[in-house]
Amino acid sequence: MNKLTLESVKQAAAIHRANLQKRLEHRIEMARQKGDENLVRILEAEAQYLK
């Protein structure tokens, strides 16, 4: 794989991870607002897994 393609893949992966984290943070906030502590715990565990 040439250098440009490898860099593009790395950049896309970083953007994808950032989008996953942003969406997950939003889901946690919505669960908190609804008072769903079980879902908050599940989503926080998922957030730890992604880190």
Residue pairs with C-beta under 8 A, 6 or more apart in sequence:
1 9
17 50
20 50
21 47
21 50
24 43
24 46
24 47
24 50
25 47
27 43
28 40
28 43
28 44
28 47
31 37
31 39
31 40
31 43
32 40
